[in-house]
Amino acid sequence: MIRFGILQRTGFGEKPPVEVEYRLTNLGNRFVAIIDQVRRLQEDVDRLAVLTGAEIEQSGRSSAKRHRSAPSRGR
């Protein structure tokens, strides 16, 4: 990311432990809004997956109840 101008690296000190600081450049700051949109999209996908999973789980329980209440056939 440094090579592409997205991050700026600043090193402090000459001997280990060396402190290094990374900052977004002006170009890097332009990605913040995009990353935020991707994060919100992922939250929506996760929320939908949870809802869909709950519906599938409830459907499975209903199906299991129907199978248990079905008459046995000679066993």
C-alpha distances in whole Angstrom, upper triangle without the diagonal:
4,5,5,6,5,6,9,10,14,16,20,22,23,25,24,23,20,19,15,14,10,11,10,10,13,11,9,12,13,12,14,17,16,15,18,20,19,20,23,24,23,26,28,28,28,31,33,32,34,37,37,38,40,42,42,43,46,47,47,49,52,52,53,55,57,57,59,61,62,66,66,67,70,68
4,5,5,6,5,6,7,11,13,17,20,20,22,22,21,18,17,13,12,9,10,9,9,12,11,10,13,15,14,16,19,19,18,21,23,22,23,26,27,26,29,31,31,32,34,36,36,38,40,41,41,44,46,46,47,49,51,51,53,55,55,56,59,60,61,62,65,66,69,69,71,73,71
4,6,8,8,9,10,14,16,20,22,22,24,24,24,21,20,16,16,13,13,12,12,14,12,12,16,16,16,18,21,20,20,23,25,23,25,28,28,28,31,33,33,33,36,38,37,39,42,42,43,45,47,47,48,51,52,52,54,57,57,57,60,62,62,63,66,67,70,70,72,74,72
4,6,8,10,12,16,18,22,25,25,27,27,27,24,22,18,17,14,13,11,10,12,9,9,13,13,13,16,18,17,17,20,22,21,23,26,26,26,29,31,30,31,34,35,35,38,40,40,41,44,45,45,47,49,50,50,53,55,55,56,59,60,60,62,65,65,69,69,70,73,71
4,6,7,10,13,16,20,23,24,26,26,26,22,21,17,15,12,11,9,7,9,7,7,11,12,12,14,17,17,17,20,22,21,23,26,26,27,29,31,31,32,35,36,36,38,41,41,42,44,46,46,48,50,51,52,54,56,56,57,60,61,62,64,66,67,70,71,72,75,73
4,7,10,13,17,20,23,25,27,26,25,22,20,16,14,10,9,6,5,8,6,4,8,9,9,11,14,14,13,16,18,18,19,22,23,23,25,28,28,29,31,33,33,35,37,38,38,41,43,43,44,47,48,48,51,53,53,54,57,58,59,60,63,64,67,68,69,72,70
4,6,10,13,16,20,21,23,22,21,18,16,12,10,6,6,5,5,9,8,6,9,12,11,12,16,16,15,18,20,20,20,23,25,24,26,29,29,30,32,34,34,36,38,39,39,42,44,44,45,48,49,49,51,54,54,55,57,59,59,61,63,65,68,68,70,73,71
4,7,10,13,17,18,21,20,20,16,14,10,8,6,5,6,6,10,10,9,11,14,14,15,19,19,18,21,23,23,24,27,28,28,30,32,33,33,35,38,38,39,42,43,43,45,47,48,48,51,52,53,55,57,58,58,61,63,63,64,67,68,71,72,74,76,74
4,7,10,13,15,17,16,16,12,11,7,6,5,7,9,10,14,14,13,15,18,17,18,22,22,21,23,26,25,25,29,30,29,31,34,34,34,37,39,39,40,43,44,44,46,48,48,49,52,53,53,55,58,58,59,61,63,63,65,67,69,72,72,74,76,74
4,7,10,12,15,15,14,10,8,6,5,6,8,11,12,16,17,15,17,20,20,21,24,25,24,26,29,28,28,31,33,32,34,37,37,37,39,42,42,43,45,47,46,48,51,51,52,54,56,56,58,60,61,61,64,66,66,67,70,71,75,75,77,79,77
4,7,8,11,11,11,7,6,4,6,9,12,15,16,19,21,19,21,24,24,24,28,28,26,28,32,31,30,34,36,34,36,39,39,39,41,44,43,44,47,48,48,50,53,53,53,56,58,57,59,62,62,62,65,67,67,68,71,72,76,75,78,80,77
4,7,9,10,9,6,5,6,8,11,14,17,19,22,23,22,23,27,27,26,30,31,29,31,34,34,33,36,38,37,38,41,42,41,43,46,46,46,49,51,50,52,55,55,55,58,60,59,61,64,64,64,67,69,69,70,73,74,77,77,80,82,79
4,6,8,8,5,7,9,12,15,18,21,22,26,27,25,27,30,30,30,34,34,33,34,38,37,36,39,41,40,41,44,45,44,46,49,48,49,52,53,52,54,57,57,57,60,62,62,63,66,67,66,69,71,71,72,75,76,79,79,81,83,81
4,7,8,7,9,11,14,17,20,23,24,28,29,27,29,32,32,32,36,36,35,36,40,39,38,41,43,42,43,46,47,46,48,51,50,51,54,55,54,56,59,59,59,62,64,63,65,68,68,68,70,73,72,73,76,78,81,80,82,84,81
4,6,6,10,12,16,19,22,25,26,30,31,29,31,34,34,34,37,38,35,37,41,40,39,42,44,42,43,47,47,45,48,51,50,50,53,55,53,55,59,58,58,61,63,62,63,67,67,67,69,72,71,72,75,76,79,79,81,83,80
3,5,8,11,14,17,21,24,26,30,30,28,30,33,32,32,36,36,34,35,39,37,36,40,41,39,40,44,44,43,45,48,47,47,50,52,50,52,55,55,55,58,60,59,60,63,64,63,66,68,68,68,71,73,76,75,77,79,76
4,6,10,13,16,20,23,25,29,30,27,29,32,31,30,34,35,32,34,37,36,34,38,40,38,38,42,42,41,43,46,45,45,48,50,48,50,53,53,53,56,58,57,58,61,62,61,64,66,66,66,70,71,74,74,76,78,75
4,6,10,13,17,20,22,25,26,24,26,29,28,28,32,32,30,32,35,34,33,36,38,36,37,41,41,40,42,45,44,45,48,49,48,50,53,53,53,56,58,57,58,61,62,62,64,67,66,67,70,72,75,74,76,78,75
4,7,10,13,17,19,23,24,21,23,26,25,25,29,29,27,29,32,31,30,33,35,34,35,38,38,37,40,43,42,42,45,47,46,48,51,51,51,53,55,55,56,59,60,60,62,65,65,65,68,70,73,73,75,77,74
4,7,10,14,16,19,20,18,19,23,22,22,25,26,24,26,29,28,27,31,32,31,32,36,36,35,38,40,40,40,43,45,44,46,49,49,49,52,54,53,55,58,58,58,61,63,63,64,67,68,72,71,74,76,73
4,7,10,12,16,17,15,16,20,19,18,22,23,21,23,26,26,25,28,30,29,30,33,34,33,35,38,38,38,41,43,42,44,47,47,48,50,52,52,53,56,57,57,60,62,62,63,66,67,71,71,73,75,73
4,7,9,13,14,11,13,16,15,15,19,20,18,20,23,22,22,25,27,26,27,30,31,31,33,35,35,36,39,40,40,42,45,45,45,48,50,50,52,54,55,55,58,60,60,61,64,65,69,69,71,73,71
4,6,10,11,9,9,13,13,13,16,17,16,18,21,21,20,23,25,25,26,29,30,30,32,35,35,36,38,40,40,42,44,45,45,48,50,50,52,54,55,55,58,60,60,61,64,65,69,69,71,74,72
4,7,8,5,6,9,9,9,13,14,13,15,18,18,18,21,23,23,24,27,28,28,30,33,33,34,37,38,38,40,43,43,44,46,48,49,50,53,53,54,57,58,59,60,63,64,68,68,70,73,71
4,5,5,6,9,10,11,14,15,15,17,20,20,21,23,25,25,27,29,30,31,33,35,36,37,39,40,41,43,45,46,47,49,51,51,53,55,56,57,59,61,62,63,65,67,70,71,73,75,73
4,5,5,7,9,10,13,14,15,17,19,20,21,23,24,25,27,29,30,31,33,35,36,37,39,40,41,43,45,46,47,49,51,52,54,55,56,58,60,61,62,64,66,67,71,71,73,76,74
4,5,5,7,10,12,12,13,16,17,18,19,22,23,24,26,27,28,30,32,33,34,36,38,39,40,42,43,44,46,48,49,50,52,54,54,56,58,59,60,62,64,65,69,69,71,74,72
4,5,5,7,10,11,11,13,15,16,17,19,20,21,23,25,26,27,29,31,31,33,35,36,37,39,41,41,43,45,46,47,49,51,52,53,55,57,57,59,61,62,66,67,68,71,69
4,5,5,8,10,10,11,14,15,16,18,19,21,22,24,25,26,28,30,31,32,34,35,36,38,40,41,42,44,46,47,49,50,51,53,55,56,57,59,61,62,66,66,69,71,70
4,6,7,8,9,11,12,14,15,17,18,20,21,23,24,26,27,29,30,32,33,34,36,38,39,40,42,44,45,46,48,50,50,52,54,55,56,58,60,61,65,66,68,71,69
4,6,5,6,9,10,11,12,14,15,16,18,20,21,22,24,26,27,29,30,31,32,35,36,37,38,41,42,43,45,46,47,49,51,52,53,55,57,58,62,62,64,67,65
4,5,5,6,9,10,10,12,14,15,16,19,20,21,22,24,26,27,29,30,31,33,35,36,37,39,40,41,43,45,46,47,49,51,52,53,56,57,60,61,63,66,64
4,6,5,6,9,10,11,12,14,15,17,18,20,21,23,24,26,27,29,30,32,33,34,36,38,39,40,42,44,45,46,48,50,51,52,54,55,59,60,62,65,64
4,5,5,6,9,10,11,12,14,15,17,18,20,21,23,24,26,27,28,30,32,33,34,36,37,38,41,42,43,44,47,48,49,51,53,54,57,58,60,63,62
4,5,5,6,9,10,10,12,14,15,16,18,20,21,22,24,25,26,29,30,31,32,35,36,37,39,40,41,43,45,46,47,49,51,52,56,56,58,61,60
4,5,5,6,9,10,11,12,14,15,17,18,20,21,23,24,25,27,29,30,31,33,35,36,37,39,40,42,44,45,46,48,50,51,55,56,58,61,59
4,5,5,6,9,10,11,12,14,15,17,18,20,21,22,24,26,27,28,30,32,33,34,36,38,39,40,42,43,45,46,48,49,53,54,56,59,58
4,5,5,6,9,10,10,12,14,15,16,18,20,21,22,24,26,26,28,30,31,32,34,36,37,38,40,42,43,44,46,47,51,52,54,57,55
4,5,5,6,9,10,10,12,14,15,16,18,20,21,23,24,25,27,29,30,31,33,35,36,37,39,41,41,43,45,46,50,51,53,56,54
4,5,5,6,9,10,10,12,14,15,17,18,20,21,23,24,26,27,29,30,32,33,34,36,38,39,40,42,44,45,49,50,52,55,54
4,5,5,6,9,10,11,12,14,15,16,18,20,21,22,24,26,27,28,30,32,32,34,36,37,39,40,42,43,47,48,50,53,52
4,5,5,6,8,10,10,12,14,15,16,18,20,21,22,24,25,26,28,30,31,32,34,36,37,38,40,42,45,46,48,51,49
4,5,5,6,9,10,11,12,14,15,17,18,20,21,23,24,25,27,29,30,31,33,35,36,37,39,41,44,45,48,51,49
4,5,5,6,9,10,11,12,14,15,16,18,20,21,22,24,26,27,28,30,32,33,34,36,38,39,43,44,46,49,48
4,5,5,6,9,10,10,12,14,15,16,18,20,21,22,24,26,26,28,30,31,32,34,36,37,41,42,44,47,46
4,5,5,6,9,10,10,12,14,15,16,18,20,21,22,24,25,26,29,30,31,33,35,36,40,41,43,46,44
4,5,5,6,9,10,11,12,14,15,17,18,20,21,23,24,26,27,29,30,32,33,35,39,40,42,45,44
4,5,5,6,8,10,10,12,14,15,16,18,20,21,22,24,26,27,28,30,32,33,37,38,40,43,42
4,5,5,6,8,10,10,12,14,15,16,18,20,21,22,24,25,26,28,30,31,35,36,38,41,40
4,5,5,6,9,10,10,12,14,15,16,18,20,21,23,24,26,27,29,30,34,35,38,40,39
4,5,5,6,9,10,11,12,14,15,17,18,20,21,23,24,26,27,29,33,34,37,40,38
4,5,5,6,9,10,10,12,14,15,16,18,20,21,22,24,26,27,31,32,34,37,36
4,5,5,6,9,10,10,12,14,15,16,18,20,21,22,24,26,29,30,33,36,34
4,5,5,6,8,10,11,12,14,15,17,18,20,21,23,24,28,29,32,35,34
4,5,5,6,9,10,11,12,14,15,17,18,20,21,23,26,28,31,34,33
4,5,5,6,9,10,10,12,14,15,16,18,20,21,25,26,28,31,30
4,5,5,6,9,10,10,12,14,15,17,19,20,24,25,27,30,29
4,5,5,6,9,10,11,13,14,15,17,19,22,24,27,30,28
4,5,5,6,9,10,11,12,14,16,17,20,22,25,28,27
4,5,5,6,9,10,10,12,14,15,19,20,23,26,24
4,5,5,6,9,10,11,12,14,18,19,22,25,23
4,5,5,6,9,10,11,13,16,18,21,24,23
4,5,5,6,9,10,11,15,16,18,22,21
4,5,5,6,9,10,13,14,17,20,19
4,5,5,6,9,12,14,17,20,19
4,6,5,6,10,12,15,18,18
4,6,5,9,10,12,15,15
4,6,8,9,12,15,14
4,6,9,12,15,14
4,6,9,12,13
4,6,9,10
4,6,6
4,6
4
